[in-house]
Amino acid sequence: MPLSLPVVQRTRKHTRTIKIEAFAREDGLWDIDACIADIKTRDIQLASGVHPANTPIHELWLRLTIDTQFNIIEVETASDAVPYPGYCDTIGPDYRKMVGLNLRSGFRHQLKQLLSGTHGCTHLTELAQILPTAAFQAFAGEALNDSDDDLQNQKPFELDRCHALRTDGAAVAKYYPRWARTPPADISGNPAS
């Protein structure tokens, strides 16, 4: 178990699971299948009625079909469990608005403009937001080849997207020296730490 054992007695009340799988297709495209599910450990009263314990209150699916340049070619959704049947499950077709977006270029901003708030489903939009990094992980060592000429001249996607891989940091200096930059100096002229 990666976290320490709890020191106080606890009772689980809710479980959210997110599952993402990537599939290389025979036609050269990729499918990124994602599911988000919420389960309560007790019956809960909703305006639509009582939702029974230990059954999904949300179970929503999203499939993006993408090419190797991260362009979204097709989108499919499914709503297997929703708290307000006949209402929550009607927004799925609107997610086709993502067709034509690119997961590497302004995707989260464009997604928010197209499908946030009442223009989408909170859970499907939340799920879509994590798909760029999932797709990148799927492509690493498969669809992305660091020897490709195009990639030789582009800063690697993962740089400056997290603390460890900041271009003024030691990991980039060690593993990506071409893209390393000197940390800015502090007021005294010493490199900032």
C-alpha positions as CSV (number, residue, x, y, z in Angstrom):
1,M,0.0,0.0,0.0
2,P,1.6,3.3,-1.1
3,L,0.1,5.4,1.7
4,S,0.7,4.9,5.4
5,L,-1.9,2.9,7.3
6,P,-4.6,5.1,8.8
7,V,-4.1,5.8,12.5
8,V,-7.8,6.5,13.1
9,Q,-10.7,4.1,12.4
10,R,-12.4,5.0,9.1
11,T,-15.4,3.9,7.1
12,R,-15.5,4.0,3.4
13,K,-18.4,6.1,2.1
14,H,-17.7,6.6,-1.6
15,T,-15.5,5.1,-4.4
16,R,-14.6,6.8,-7.6
17,T,-12.8,4.8,-10.2
18,I,-11.3,6.0,-13.4
19,K,-10.0,3.5,-15.9
20,I,-8.3,4.4,-19.2
21,E,-7.2,1.9,-21.8
22,A,-5.4,2.6,-25.1
23,F,-5.7,0.4,-28.2
24,A,-3.7,0.5,-31.4
25,R,-6.1,-0.1,-34.3
26,E,-5.3,-2.0,-37.5
27,D,-6.0,1.1,-39.5
28,G,-3.2,3.1,-37.8
29,L,-5.5,5.1,-35.5
30,W,-5.8,4.7,-31.7
31,D,-8.8,4.3,-29.4
32,I,-8.5,5.8,-26.0
33,D,-11.4,4.3,-23.9
34,A,-12.1,5.9,-20.5
35,C,-14.7,5.2,-17.8
36,I,-15.5,7.1,-14.7
37,A,-17.7,5.4,-12.0
38,D,-19.0,6.6,-8.6
39,I,-20.4,4.1,-6.0
40,K,-21.8,5.0,-2.6
41,T,-21.8,2.5,0.3
42,R,-25.3,3.5,1.4
43,D,-28.6,4.2,-0.1
44,I,-28.9,7.9,-1.0
45,Q,-32.0,10.0,-1.6
46,L,-31.9,12.0,-4.8
47,A,-34.7,14.1,-6.3
48,S,-35.1,11.3,-8.8
49,G,-35.6,8.7,-6.1
50,V,-33.5,6.5,-3.8
51,H,-30.3,5.2,-5.3
52,P,-29.3,1.9,-3.8
53,A,-26.0,1.3,-2.0
54,N,-23.1,-0.3,-3.8
55,T,-24.4,0.3,-7.3
56,P,-22.9,2.9,-9.6
57,I,-24.6,6.3,-9.4
58,H,-22.4,7.3,-12.3
59,E,-20.8,5.0,-14.9
60,L,-19.9,7.0,-17.9
61,W,-17.8,6.0,-20.9
62,L,-15.8,8.1,-23.4
63,R,-13.9,6.9,-26.4
64,L,-11.6,9.1,-28.4
65,T,-10.3,7.8,-31.7
66,I,-7.1,9.7,-32.5
67,D,-4.3,9.7,-35.0
68,T,-0.6,9.6,-34.2
69,Q,-0.5,13.4,-34.2
70,F,-3.1,13.4,-31.4
71,N,-5.9,14.8,-33.6
72,I,-9.3,13.6,-32.5
73,I,-11.0,11.8,-35.4
74,E,-14.1,10.4,-33.6
75,V,-15.8,10.5,-30.2
76,E,-18.3,8.1,-28.7
77,T,-20.0,8.2,-25.3
78,A,-22.1,5.8,-23.2
79,S,-24.0,6.4,-20.0
80,D,-24.6,3.1,-18.2
81,A,-25.5,4.7,-14.9
82,V,-26.7,8.3,-14.2
83,P,-28.5,9.9,-11.3
84,Y,-31.2,11.5,-13.5
85,P,-32.0,9.0,-16.3
86,G,-33.5,10.7,-19.4
87,Y,-31.7,13.9,-18.6
88,C,-28.0,13.2,-17.7
89,D,-27.7,10.7,-20.5
90,T,-28.8,13.0,-23.3
91,I,-25.7,15.2,-23.6
92,G,-23.4,12.4,-24.9
93,P,-23.7,13.3,-28.6
94,D,-22.5,16.9,-27.9
95,Y,-19.1,15.4,-27.1
96,R,-18.6,15.0,-30.8
97,K,-17.7,18.7,-30.7
98,M,-14.2,17.5,-29.7
99,V,-13.7,16.0,-33.2
100,G,-10.9,18.1,-34.9
101,L,-9.3,19.1,-31.6
102,N,-5.7,18.1,-30.9
103,L,-4.8,16.6,-27.5
104,R,-1.4,18.3,-27.6
105,S,-2.5,21.8,-28.6
106,G,-4.8,23.8,-26.3
107,F,-7.1,20.8,-25.8
108,R,-8.1,21.5,-22.2
109,H,-8.9,25.2,-22.9
110,Q,-10.9,24.3,-26.0
111,L,-12.7,21.5,-24.1
112,K,-13.7,24.0,-21.4
113,Q,-15.1,26.5,-24.0
114,L,-17.1,23.8,-25.7
115,L,-18.4,21.6,-23.0
116,S,-18.1,23.2,-19.5
117,G,-21.0,24.0,-17.2
118,T,-24.5,23.4,-18.7
119,H,-23.0,22.7,-22.1
120,G,-21.8,19.3,-21.0
121,C,-21.7,16.7,-18.3
122,T,-19.4,17.5,-15.4
123,H,-18.1,13.9,-15.2
124,L,-17.5,13.4,-18.9
125,T,-15.7,16.7,-19.2
126,E,-13.6,15.9,-16.2
127,L,-12.8,12.5,-17.7
128,A,-11.8,14.1,-21.1
129,Q,-9.4,16.5,-19.3
130,I,-7.1,13.7,-18.3
131,L,-6.9,12.0,-21.7
132,P,-4.0,14.0,-23.2
133,T,-1.5,12.6,-20.7
134,A,-3.0,9.1,-21.0
135,A,-2.7,9.2,-24.8
136,F,0.9,10.4,-24.5
137,Q,1.7,7.5,-22.1
138,A,0.1,5.1,-24.6
139,F,2.2,6.5,-27.5
140,A,5.5,6.5,-25.6
141,G,7.7,3.8,-27.1
142,E,4.9,2.9,-29.6
143,A,3.6,5.6,-31.9
144,L,6.3,8.2,-30.8
145,N,9.8,7.5,-32.0
146,D,12.4,9.9,-30.7
147,S,14.5,9.3,-33.8
148,D,11.8,10.8,-36.1
149,D,13.1,14.0,-37.7
150,D,10.0,16.0,-36.6
151,L,10.6,15.0,-33.0
152,Q,14.3,15.7,-33.1
153,N,13.6,19.4,-33.6
154,Q,10.7,19.7,-31.2
155,K,11.0,20.1,-27.4
156,P,9.7,16.8,-25.9
157,F,6.1,17.1,-24.9
158,E,6.7,16.1,-21.2
159,L,9.2,18.9,-20.5
160,D,8.0,21.9,-18.4
161,R,4.8,20.0,-17.5
162,C,5.8,18.9,-14.1
163,H,8.3,19.7,-11.3
164,A,10.7,16.9,-12.1
165,L,11.0,17.7,-15.8
166,R,11.3,21.5,-15.7
167,T,13.9,22.6,-18.2
168,D,15.9,24.5,-15.5
169,G,16.1,21.3,-13.4
170,A,18.6,18.6,-12.8
171,A,16.6,15.8,-14.4
172,V,16.4,17.6,-17.7
173,A,20.1,18.5,-17.5
174,K,20.8,14.8,-17.1
175,Y,18.3,13.1,-19.4
176,Y,17.5,15.9,-22.0
177,P,20.7,18.0,-22.0
178,R,19.8,19.6,-25.4
179,W,16.7,21.2,-23.8
180,A,18.2,22.1,-20.5
181,R,18.4,25.8,-19.5
182,T,20.3,27.5,-16.7
183,P,18.1,28.3,-13.7
184,P,17.5,32.0,-13.3
185,A,19.9,33.8,-10.9
186,D,18.6,35.3,-7.6
187,I,19.3,38.9,-6.7
188,S,22.8,38.1,-5.4
189,G,23.7,36.6,-8.8
190,N,23.8,33.1,-7.5
191,P,21.7,30.5,-9.4
192,A,18.3,30.0,-7.8
193,S,17.8,26.6,-6.1
